[in-house]
Every structure is written in C-alpha cells, then in structure tokens.
Amino acid sequence: MIYIIYNCKIIWISIILFLTTCPVKGQVEKTRQLTSNDYPLWSTLKPENISNNGHWVSYSLCYESKLDTLFVRSTTTAKTFVFPKGYDGKFITDSWYGCMLPEDKFQLVDLQTGALQKFENVKSFSICNQYYIFYCTDEEDKIKIVVKNQKGQILESVNNVTSYSLSPSNNTLAFCTSTKMHNSIGLIQLSEKKIRTVIKESTEKIFGNIIWQEKGKSLAFAGSSLHAKSSAAESVLFYNIEDKELFQYDTTLEKSWPTGRLLAVNYTSSLGISKDGMKVFFTTNKKPAENDANDNLKVQIWNAKDKELFAFGKKYGNAQDYPRLVMWEPKSNLFAEIGNDLHPLAILNGNQQYALVYHPDDNKPSFKQETDIDYFLLNLKTNKKTLFLKGQTSVLGSLYFSPQGKYVVYFREYNWWVYSFATQNHINITARIPASFYDDSSDRPQEPMPYGCAGFTVNDETILLYDQFDIWQFKLNEQVAKRLTNGRENKQIFRLADSDKGNIDDIIRNDKIINLNSDLLLKVQSIDNRESGYFNLDKKQRLQTLVYEPKLISALFKAEKSNTYVYQKEDFNEPPALLVKKDNGLTKSIYKSNPQHNHYGWGTLKLIEYKNSKAVNLKGVLFYPFNYDPNRKYPMIVYIYERQTKALHTYTNPSLLNGSAFNPTNFTSRGYFVLFPDIEYEIGNPGFSASDCVIAATQTATESAPIDKTKIGVMGHSFGGYETNFIITQTDMFAAAVAGAGVSDLTSCYLSVGWADIKPNARRFEYDQMRMGKTLFNNYEGYQKNSPINFAANITTPLLSYTGGDDRQVNPYQTMEFHLALRRLQKDNIMLIYPKENHVIQNPENQINLTEKITQWFDYYLKGSAKPEWFEQK
C-alpha cells in the first residue's frame, strides 16, 4: 500500500505512482529509442536512513526538474509513505517519521496507523527523546520555539528567539531572545519536569552564538551592546550548569584585552570550551584601518621576494590580519593570547593543554603545492614555547592530535611518527613494518601522500592507520603493531566506513573515537575496481562479509538496535537499487530506481587490457552502444582523464545538464562506443604519456569490437582538455575532437597566476597534475615538447574548444591562444566561450547548450549528420 502526503497537483502524484511501479526485468520489450525528451524521467536514488530496529528505510529520488521526492518504506511489507518535495526526514524510534516540506511545513506520520499531523510556519525541527522542537516563524517573521510531545500537545513555547542550540546529549535547549525592551538567554531541560531557567537578562545587551562544552556541562555565548556603532560582539559569557554560575569577559572593561584587536565570535567555530570545562577559547581580529577611497588607483608594487603575490595580500590580507586564538579561564579571570605577532595561528591539542603555534609565512615564498610549516609547541599552563617540527608538510591529513590529548601523530620522511606529551619523545612507529603507509605508486612529482589515518581508539591507547590495502592498529606507548584486515593477500582495499574526524575548522575538535569493543563497518573494494562492498569487523577482530559483489555497493546504514542493514547497489547497466539485509542473512530488494531503464537496450561493457610503449599493463572501460548489433560498424568517442576504470560499475543517468559536458549514456544511446582509458604518466612527459596510452587503448578497442576506425572522436575537460589538445597534434587517428578548458601553452601557463587561489601556476607543473617535475628554466625543452601550441601546424582533426569566460582554474586565454593559432593556420576549429561561467559550466541553460553542441559536433563528423547552422562562418 502506498500513502501519499498530498501537497502537489494530481498530475505530479500520477508521475510518482508510475515511477514507484517497478516493471520486472525481462518482461519489458527493450525497443524504444532513448531521446533527450526522455531524460527528465531519470532520477538519482539517495539512501537516507534506517529506523532503530530496521523496520523502515527512507530514501529520496532527486530529479533535474527539482521535483524531488522523499519515501519511507517498510522492510517487511509493501507499505510506503511518499512525501513530494520532502526533505530533512528523521525516524523517531520505529513508530514515527517527521520531515520538512516546502513553504515551511512539517509533517509527522504514525508509521503504524498512517495518522498524520501537520504543522505550519516551521523553519526546522529537532527531536529530543520523546519531544519535538519546532523552530517556527510568527506573524512578524520572528523565530518562535515550540516544544511538543508525540500527541501534538504544546509543552513549552518561546517567542522572539534570535539564537538557539541543543546540548550534545539532546536533553537541554539553550536559547536567546530579544525585543525592544528586553533581552535574555535561557535553558529548557527536556525532562518530565521540563525545567526552564533564565541565565541572564539585559536591557543593554543582546546575546547569541551559543556553544556547548562537549558533555553539556557548560555553555558559552557572545554579548553585544545595543548602543555600539558596530554589530561586533563585545563580551564572552560562560555559564556552568551544575553550579549555576555565570562569568563574563567584557573587552571594553578588562585591562588584559589587547589593544588594536576586536572580539570575533560571530560564528560557531570561533568559540569553544575546553573538555575539562575550565577554559574558554575565542578569536580576535585586527581593527581595520580606515578605508582609503583611492586605494584601487594606487600603484601596485609586486616584489619578487614578497611572501605572497600582491593580489593574494590584497584579497586575503597578510598573516597579521588573520583571526588569532585567545584563552580565558572564567573562574580565575585569567586571559592569555595564544596567537601573537611572531606566531599568529594556533591549533589546540586534544585536551586543550597545549597548542601548536606557527607563522604561515615563515617558509615563503614557497613554490611547493603547499608551504611547509615550522610548528612550535606552546604549553598553555606555563606559556613555555619550544620548536616542535621544522619544515613539516601542511598537506591535509598529515598531522593529528589524539582526542584525549596524550599524543601528536604526524607523517614525515615517508613514515608515521608519534610524539608523547608525557615523555616528550618522537618515535617512528611504521619504520619496521613491511608495508608502505604512503602512496608509492603516485605518478605526481611531489612528496607522496600517506594513505591516511582512520582514527584513535578509547583513551588514546591505539591508532588505526592505512596502508595501500589494510588497516593497522598501533599501540602508541609500546611500538606494537597489528594488521586487522587481510586485504593485501586478496588485493582488497579496506577502509573504515564511518571515519568522521569532526570539523577541522572548529576551535575544539570532537573527533569520533573508535571503539574496538564493538563491531566496525568496513568499506571494501578490489584493487581493480571489479568488486566492492562492506565487511564487519567484530570485537574479536574477526572479519565477516556483509555484502561483496561485482557491482558498485555504497551508502550502507546499520539499524541502531538490530543487525539490519540497508545499502545501495548498481551497475553501469543496472539502475541503483535499495536492498535490506536482515539479521537472518537474507537480502531483500526494497526499491529499484528508474524502472523506465528496462524499456531500452542499454548495452554492455568490456574491460579491455593494453600496454603502452613502455610495456606497462593498463586497462580501459569500453561501453557498447544500445541495441548492439555485432554485424554493424559503429563510431566511438574516447573520453580521457587520468585513470577511469573506477567507472566500471557506475550507472550514469542520461542528461543534458552536464557541467563538464560529457555523459557516456547520452552517446551509447545514440549508437556510439565509448572508451574510458587509463593513462600512466612519465614525469616530465605528460603530453606524450597521454598520447602513448590513449593511442594504444584506442587501437586495442578497435581490434576487439566492430568500431569504424575512420569515425573515432576524442574528448577531455580541464587536464583532459590539455591532453586532447596535445594528442591531436601527434596523431591523425581521430576524426573529431572536443577540448574543454585545457592548457595549450605550458610556458605561458607556467608563468601565470591561478586565480582560484591567487598563487603562481608554476607549482602545478613542478609538483602537481601537470607532472613536469622541474622548473621551466631547468627543463625548457621539455616544456616546449609537451606544449600543444608548438605543434598546432600538425593538426588535421577538427576541434571544438570551450571555456568559461570567468574560468579561474585554467585561464580562458589558454583556450583563446590555441584558437588563434588554429585560426592563423586555417585549421577547423570552433571556440565556445560561456560568459560568467567558471571552470565547470553551472548555468543549466549553458549546460544544455554545450551538451547539444558537442553532440551535434560528433554527430556531424562521426555519423555524417546534417551540418548545424552554428558551424557556418560569419
């Protein structure tokens, strides 16, 4: 039975009913020709959640039309609730489900009876035990908090709310209110007694930005004067819930407040309370200088020895302008600056007893991808500062604090190291392990990245680290290691399925602690992308397969109070489906998306194997046309971008809305083969590497399938656009090409600014994706040999180029330069420039326009279709 929550027109309900009816595969004739008019039928399945006991699952279907739909379905019967345009849904035990609807509506459904409660003017909601908290708007569009029970009875109501926050345990609600005559902050304890407490009232100050101590024992918030010229906060307040004590640090009164600084606590991550509840941390900003109206008319001075480019400083300011961390101990009223002129930036350790402080400019100008950092360790109790790590990489994922504050773990010199605060020793913990904990297969000319850290266990006893295949457990105080998985033997990659490491921008990090005394869900994938799934690692560290198939398995959820799982399964010719695995081991299909898929002869694919000129074994994914006939010859499009065999089991909806403009389903449905080849790179030879591998893959594909060798196209975007530009200067095997936002001249690009981050582009060539590995001046000949523009005269392939007019990743002048070269050489080239678009086309109208033009381009050159009007010269 299907229950539909009515809030849309009858025609929309009819569409939903049609799409929830799943035709049985094999009973439907696959004779239809897929056209762009059919594309809007396709949806993207998004698993949402599973109820506590696993009796219900929720999922969404998302459409390009934005007519998205939220579903709740029984895992044992066909009972289904449908919420057109529903979002932010939550289960309340196994009995109730609530979600938001458009126009600020909330609906609560009794999953057993189907009884429905409706609420208007609700902006958002929270669930606390058996209570519902609704954040509503009143007649004056002000926020109103309403607390109700499951019967819909109002238990509490608070008007004129300006800020609110639930405690970490979800049993206490803190809120701020403000009217013309009265401002306050208070608490509602959501217990049977529902105790309401007023923390502070004022006619002079307004309050806001509430944050909680991690166990909910205290909270901090900001106070602002009603009469101040600026809206910036002027005070920080701290409230201890057990003692009912309120403390205040007022920057306008305290002598310890640093001159020339302003309090900056207007966002959540700018305020924090230590785990022991004894310290409050917040940030300060430098007082802005008075604006100079003629600043933009001043002469710009670009000095080659500047720490950053002039434009970077103009936009972001220098390090002295960055927010600085300070510390306040409410009970003693002790105030201290952690960040200062020498070391303006700081990161707190796990128990907030120490901080790593540094100056981001110490090693600048730097030409690396990321600047190395000199870290100093600051003892917050003694204020003693010592050098901790000199020249440490600042790449994300290379340094961690243990949650209880006992250790710092960092990656350096190809190994993981541990620093103990107790012993003050640095120990290399991976040196003796017969496995690499960094990507030793990387083909980029930079320091290899570590495979990663899964997290810390209870009481900082151990840390879980990844090698290429497995998860290792290291005891931090004994230098003992243990491998928890057997991936290397079976060529399987094991990773923790839930590796939440908290918000890195928060002052106080609340990283999730891994409990090895309970089951762990592991995400598993074969090294060749053929199989994927999930395993369970129990508390005795035994591995059990939950699901592992030659499909793409993703989005697994476990019921909190049972061994019931829901997950998504798909293949390139099998739309995503939702499946439930019960305690008894039986698996059941709950929902199969896109039933209209079965009306079309979707085709098949083959994993091809080939070798480049260096005899390196490579693979590529060859997609076959719809309704494939082995007695016909077909055109083919080769889409290129590094390694792509990960697309082996990915289902791709047909669509006109393609940001980078290539959609394999669009072309296989139009009678094309599509090839995704893997590319192996030689440092210093990116263009020739791509050409070598792509030509070899294309030749192998034509030998293994009925492909017309005279009707092959090649296409790429961004780095793939560069590769396309270069490849067509080296071979005439392609009858048409499309290059999006690609580099054409390595010299001019090297000597240009990457405006996305306002840094010199040289780093991209010396360390990153462009893979030259040396400076332009150390390998000038190599840069010339790998620049497509230097071989433009060789091109015989018609080229369609496109770029966003405001592309800040690859300067649109790179596309323009190549166009002007081909224009002067009188080659076949059309360039499309989309104004106000960045690196990836975002405007739906432009996406449709680009998709249609690329389709027409290939259809004309590879299928002999009529010449489009936009081809004609003006």
Secondary structure, 3 states (H helix, E strand, C coil): CEEECCCCCHHHHHHHHHHCCCCCCCCCCCCCCCCCCCHHHCEEEEEEEECCCCCEEEEEEEECCCCCEEEEEECCCCCEEEEECCEEEEEECCCEEEEEECCCEEEEEECCCCCEEEECCEEEEEEECCEEEEEEECCCCCEEEEEEECCCCEEEEEEEEEEEEECCCCCEEEEEEECCCCEEEEEEECCCCCEEEEEEEECCEEEEEEEECCCCCEEEEEEEECCCCCCCCCEEEEEECCCCEEEEEECCCCCCCCCCEEEECCCHHHEEECCCCCCEEEEEEECCCCCCCCHHHCCCCCCCCCCCCHHHHHHHCCHHHCCEEEEEECCCCEEEECCCCCCCEEEECCCCCEEEEECCCCCCCCCCCCCCEEEEEEECCCCCEEEEEEEECCCCCCEEECCCCCEEEEEECCEEEEEECCCCCEEECCCCCCCCCECCCCCCCCCCCECCEEEEEHHHCEEEEECCCCEEEEECCCCEEEECCCHHHHCEEEEECCCCCCCCCCCCCCCCCECCCCCEEEEEEECCCCCEEEEEECCCCCEEEEEEECCEEEEEEECCCCCCEEEEEEECCEEEEEEEECCCCCEEEEEECCHHHHHCCCCCEEEEEEECCCCCEEEEEEECCCCCCCCCCEEEEEECCCCCHHHHHCCCCCCCCCCCCCCHHHHHCCCCEEEEECCCCCCCCHHHHHHHHHHHHHHHHHHHCCEEEEEEEEEEECHHHHHHHHHHHHCCCCCEEEEECCCCCHHHHHCCEECCCCEECHHHHHCCCCCCCCCCCCCHHHHHHCCHHHHHHHCCCCEEEEEECCCCCCCHHHHHHHHHHHHHCCCCEEEEEECCCCCCCCCHHHHHHHHHHHHHHHHHHHHCCCCCHHHCCC
